[in-house]
Amino acid sequence: MHGIHHEHGNIPFCLHERSLFFSGAGGRLFHALTALIIVSFLFSSAAMAAPGEPVKQDVVVRLGMLPIIDNLPFWVAREKGYFKDEGLAAELVFFPSAVERDSAFTARRIDAGIGDLLAVASLQQAGVNLKAISLAMGTKPGESRFAVLSAPGSAIRAPKQLKNVEIAVSLNSIIEYTTDRLLQHGGLKQSEIKKISIPKMPLRLELLLQGKIPAATLPDPLATLAIIKGAHVVADTMTDNAAKTVIMVQQSFAENNPAASRKLLAIYRRAGADIMSNPNGFNELLAKQARVPLEVLNSTAVKMPLNFSPPRPPSNEEVMDVLSWMNERKLLKKQLRYEDIVAQTAHD
């Protein structure tokens, strides 16, 4: 990097005024001011650059941000200055879809983001050294809703009524995984769960509300919107903690900046506590950043759940259940272990 060069020109001044200033009381005042300026300069220079002491700079963390509720603590933290408080310089990089975010992870354009355990495992398979350092939402039931829903005109209300009934999902995703687990816990065998692929969630919602498909699985805020518009909950994560999202980071970032990873969790915890103390106080952020419809935010009949627990690492059981499900579908080229997916150093 090139240094900064200052060029000084010749500055003309009145020789008569100069001679008057340098003589008598004016001269004594000038010398006193000059001495004061020199001493101040020496002290400030020493404070700015003490020999052998590098200037401390905030650690830069590039966060890949999807328009999802799980990211609300990071948006709150940016507004309240929590990143700065922890010595982190956060760059919140927006992505409209998980596909684009994952491409950014692959190209190493981002350091961290919120996704799910399937995403971590899939990116590991693709050669991206990514690790989950904590759960985001899903520590306990009721933290954001994933719901298997039946159409407004349907009589289906219970999981067993969905035996061999087509359910619209996005295949090989957390949506399909959650559908399987919710319905299995509700008494269906895997062979009795029938799914059709409708990957675009707005279309899935529209077809469900029109009665063109009998059932669909949706996450919030679309799950709550569907319920407001007459869809029926067959099974959801309000009582069955089947769906979990995670904070995931590049392994190189976690290894090179262990303190920064811990600070990232501290920030998420602090902002999450703010949200829990005032759940309705961040509706503007939810509408702008997470694209939560005003119809959902303003509803009094059906409230969208919004709960954040303190971060903790995913358990071995939680991780291995996801990997087992992926193995059954031949989504993994090689066997992965718990330690391949989770880095616990951020909690040490």
N, C-alpha and C positions, 0 to 999 in steps of 0.2 A: 504494500500500500504506500502510495506516495505521501510524503510529508506535506504539511501545509506551509507554504512560503508566504511571508508577509513582506511586501515591498513598501518601503518608506520613501516618500517624495521629499523634496526640499520645501519647507514651509516658510515663506517670507513673513517677517513681522517688523514692526516699527522699532528701529534701533534706538530712537529717543525714549520710547516707553520702556524698552528693555533696560537702558541705563538707569532710569529712575527707579525701577523695581529692584534692581540689584544693589542699590545704595541705601544707607540709613536704615530706618525701621522697616521699610519694605524689604530690604535685603535680609534682615534678621527673620522676618516672617517667612520669606521664601525658603531660607535654609531649614527652618523648623518644619515647614510643610514637606520639604523634600525628604528630611530624615524620617518623618512619620510614614510617608508613602513607602520608603525603602523597607522599613521594619515590617510594615503590614504585608508587603509583597513577600518577604522572606518567610514570615509565619504561614501565610496562605499557601505558598509553594510547598513548604514542608508538610503541611496537612494534606495537600492534594496528592503528593507523590513521595511518601516516605521510602527511602532506599530499601529494596528487597521486599516491599509489600505490594503485591498486585492489587489493582483496583477491583473490588468485588462487583460483579455484574449479575443481574437476575438470570436464572436458568430459563431458557426458552423452551416452552412445551407447545407443540402444535396439536390441537385437539380437533379431530374430525367430528363434526356436529351434524347429526341427522335431525329432521324435524320431529322428534319424539319426546314424550313427557319425561323420560328417564334423564334427559339432558338438562332439565330445569335447574338443578342445583348449580351447574356450571354457568348458566346464564345469570342466575342470581348472584353468584360469586363475582362475575365480571362487573355487574352493576355496583356491588358493594365494596369492591376493591380487595377482595380476599386473596386473589392471586398475588397482588403486590405485597400484601401483608406477609405472605409466606416466601417472598423473594422469587416468585415465578413470573416470567413474562409470557402470558398466555396469548396464543394466536388461535382464535376460534374459526375454523375453516368449515364453511357450510357445504354439505353434499345433499342433493335431493333424494338419493337412493343409496342403499347399502352396497350395491354393485360398484358405484363410483367411489364410495368410501374405501371399499376393499382394494380397488385399483390404486388408490392413493397410498394405502398401507404397503402394497406390493412395490410401488415405486419409491417408497420411503419418503413421501412428501408430508406425512403426518406421523406423530409419535404415539398418540393415544386416542381413544374414543370409546363409546359405549356400543356394545353389540351383544352377542350371546355365545354360549359355549360351542354351538354348532359352527359359528363363524370362526372362532379361534381354531377349532380342529380343522376346518376346511382350509383355512389359510396356512396352517402348519403343513398340510398335505401339499400345498402349492409352493412350499419352500419359503414361506414368510415366517420368520421367527417371532411369533407373537405370543404373549402370555396374558392370562387373566390375573389381575392382582386383587380383585374384589368383586363381590356381587354389587350391582347397582340397585335394581328393584327385584323383589322376589325372595328376600330374606325370610319373610313370613307371609302367610296368605293375606290377601287384600291390598297388596302393594301394586297398584295398577291392575287393570282387568284384561285378561284374555278370556273370551267367551265363545262357547259353541252355542249357536243361536238357531232357532227355527223361525220360519217365515211368519209374518203377522197373522195370516189366516190359518195357520197350521194348528193341529191339536197336539203336536209333539211337545212334551214338557219334561221328559225324563230320558236319560241316556239309553235305556233298553228299548225305547221307542225308535231309536235311530239304528236299530239292527238292520244292516243291508240297505240303509237309506243313504243316498249320495250326499256328501258334505263337501262344500267348496272350500278349498284351502290353496295355499301355495306349497307345492311339493318340496320335500327335502329341506325344510326350513323349521324354525322354531314354532311356526303355526301348525305344521303337520305333527311335529313332536308333541306339542301341547294337546292337540286334538286326540291323538292316540292315548296319551296318559290320562287325560280327563275321562275319556269314555271307558278305558280299561278299569279305572278306579270306580267307575259307575256300573260295572258289571258286564261289559261287552268283551268278547274275545277279539283278538287282533283280526281274525278272519271275518268277523262280522262288521268291521268298520270299513265302509266304502267311501272313497274320496275321489273328487274330480278336481282338476287343476284350473283355478282361476287366479293367477298370480297378482293381478292388479286389484288392490283392495277397494278402491272406489267402485269399480265394476262389480266386485263381489257383493258389496253392500247394496248397490242398486238392484241387482238381480234378486237378492234376498228379499228386499222390501217390496219388490214387484211380484213376489211369489213365483218367479221363474225357476228358482232352485229351492228345494225344501229346507236346506240348512247350510250354514256357513260358520267358519271360525274367524273372528276378528279381534284385534287388540283395541284398547282405548287409544284415541277418543271415539273411534268408529263403533266400537261395541256399545258404548253408552248411547251414542246417537241412534243406533239401530233399536235399542230398547225404548228410547223416547218415542220413536216412530212406530212402535208396536211389535217389534220382534220379541221372541220369548227366549229366556235363558234356559238352556238345557243343562249345561254344566259350565262352571267358570272357576277362575282362580281366587275368588273371594273366600272360599273355604278350602280349596285344594291347591296347594302351592306347587303347581306343576311347571310354571313358566318362570324363568329367571333370566335377567340380563346382567351383564358384567362390564366392568371397566377393564379394558384391555390395552396393553402397551407393547411397543416394539421391545423385544428382549434386550437389544443393545441399549435402549434408553433406560430400562430398568437396571441394567448392570452398571452403566456409566453414571447414572444419576439416582442411586438408591434413596437418597434424602429427598429428591424431587418427587419420586413416586409416593413416598410417605406423605409429603406435603399435599400432593394431589388428592389423596384420600382424606386428609384433614380438612381440605377446602370443601370437598363433597359433603363430608359429615357436618361441617359448620353451616353450610348453606341449606342442607337438608333439614337441620334443626330449625332454622329460620322459617322454612316452609311449613313445618309441622306446627309451629307456634302461631301461624297465620295462614291457613290453607287457602283462603280466598284473596290473599293480598298480592298474588302474582298472576292474576288472570290476564292482565295485559301482555305479560311475557309469554304465557301459554298460547294466547291467540296469535301473537306476532311470530314467535319462534317455533312453537310446536304445532301451529296451525290448528289449534283446537277450535271447533266451530262455536260461535257465540251461543247458539241454541243449546249446546252442552254446558257451557260455562254458566248460563243464566237459568238453567233448569233447577227447579225446586222439587219436582216430583221424582226425578231420577238424578242422583248426584254421582258425578264421576269420582271414583276413589283416587286419592292422592296421598300416598303414604311413603315415607322414606325412613329406613332403619339405618343405624350406624353401619358403615362398611365392614364386611368380614370376608375372608377368602371362601370360595366355594368348597364344600366338603368333598371328600373322596367319593362318597356315595352319590352325590349330585353329579359329579363329573363323569363317573363310570357309567351311570345310567344313560347319560346322553351318548357316550361313546358306544355303549352296547346297542342302543337304538340305531346309531349310524352304521355300525358293523352289520346289523341285521339287513340293512338296505344296501350293503356293499358300497357305502359312501367313503370308506376309508381304504386307502391302498396298503397301509401298514398299521400295525397295532400301535396305539398311543397309550401312554401311561398318565397318571394324574400329574406327575411332575413335568410332563411335556406340555401340559395345558395351563398349569397354575404356577405362579411365582409368589411365594409367601413373604419374600423379603420386605415388601412394603409394610407389613404388619409387625416386623421384628422390633 
